[in-house]
Amino acid sequence: MIVVNTHEAKTKLSALLVAVEERQETVRICRNGKPVAELVPVSGGRLPEPLVPHPSLGRLQLRYDPTEPLSDKEWPAVPV
């Protein structure tokens, strides 16, 4: 395992990625001596399958603007 601080990780990112990719190394990045992140090789050298939309939701069509603000009538009643 390679341990580097954030400054070194920024300046040597390309070399660290080579170590991860070619030698299957894990790189631990620390800030103030405490680990905050790790660069790890992708398992099996393959990326995970991309997300695909649900078949039924792909046909969903909105006939309104979902970002439009609610009118006064659409706001729920406030319990007293």
C-alpha contacts under 8 A as a table, 3 or more apart, distances in Angstrom:
res1	aa1	res2	aa2	distance
1	M	25	E	6.00
1	M	26	T	5.06
1	M	27	V	5.86
1	M	28	R	7.18
2	I	25	E	7.19
2	I	26	T	6.27
2	I	27	V	4.68
2	I	28	R	6.11
3	V	27	V	5.81
3	V	28	R	4.76
3	V	29	I	6.03
3	V	30	C	7.28
4	V	8	E	6.00
4	V	9	A	6.10
4	V	27	V	7.38
4	V	28	R	6.35
4	V	29	I	5.15
4	V	30	C	6.15
5	N	8	E	5.41
5	N	9	A	6.15
5	N	29	I	5.48
5	N	30	C	4.70
5	N	31	R	5.81
5	N	32	N	7.66
5	N	33	G	7.43
6	T	9	A	4.96
6	T	10	K	6.22
6	T	29	I	6.05
6	T	30	C	6.06
6	T	31	R	5.94
7	H	10	K	5.22
7	H	11	T	6.35
8	E	11	T	5.16
8	E	12	K	5.87
8	E	13	L	7.94
9	A	12	K	5.27
9	A	13	L	5.31
9	A	16	L	7.49
9	A	29	I	6.87
10	K	13	L	5.43
12	K	15	A	5.43
12	K	16	L	6.15
13	L	16	L	5.05
13	L	17	L	6.12
14	S	17	L	5.16
14	S	18	V	6.37
15	A	18	V	5.07
15	A	19	A	6.42
16	L	19	A	5.07
16	L	20	V	6.32
16	L	27	V	7.17
17	L	20	V	5.00
17	L	21	E	5.93
17	L	39	L	7.97
18	V	21	E	5.04
18	V	22	E	5.68
18	V	23	R	7.57
19	A	22	E	5.53
19	A	23	R	5.19
19	A	24	Q	6.55
19	A	25	E	5.65
20	V	23	R	5.80
20	V	24	Q	4.69
20	V	25	E	4.53
20	V	26	T	6.05
20	V	27	V	7.24
20	V	39	L	7.16
20	V	40	V	6.34
20	V	41	P	5.55
21	E	24	Q	5.61
21	E	25	E	7.54
21	E	41	P	6.14
22	E	25	E	8.00
24	Q	40	V	7.57
24	Q	41	P	5.75
25	E	40	V	6.96
25	E	41	P	7.17
26	T	38	E	6.80
26	T	39	L	5.74
26	T	40	V	4.84
26	T	41	P	7.04
27	V	38	E	5.44
27	V	39	L	4.96
27	V	40	V	6.63
28	R	35	P	6.54
28	R	36	V	7.68
28	R	37	A	5.95
28	R	38	E	4.41
28	R	39	L	6.49
29	I	35	P	5.77
29	I	36	V	5.97
29	I	37	A	5.22
29	I	38	E	5.91
29	I	39	L	7.93
30	C	33	G	5.45
30	C	34	K	5.01
30	C	35	P	4.11
30	C	36	V	5.40
30	C	37	A	7.06
31	R	34	K	5.36
31	R	35	P	6.42
31	R	36	V	6.58
41	P	45	G	7.23
42	V	45	G	5.27
42	V	46	R	6.27
42	V	47	L	6.50
43	S	46	R	6.44
43	S	47	L	7.77
53	P	57	L	6.88
53	P	58	G	6.23
54	H	57	L	5.28
54	H	58	G	6.23
55	P	58	G	5.37
55	P	59	R	7.35
56	S	59	R	5.80
56	S	60	L	7.12
57	L	60	L	5.11
62	L	65	D	7.47
62	L	66	P	7.95
65	D	68	E	5.46
70	L	73	K	7.90
70	L	74	E	5.72
70	L	75	W	6.53
71	S	74	E	5.25
71	S	75	W	6.76
72	D	75	W	5.58
73	K	76	P	7.95
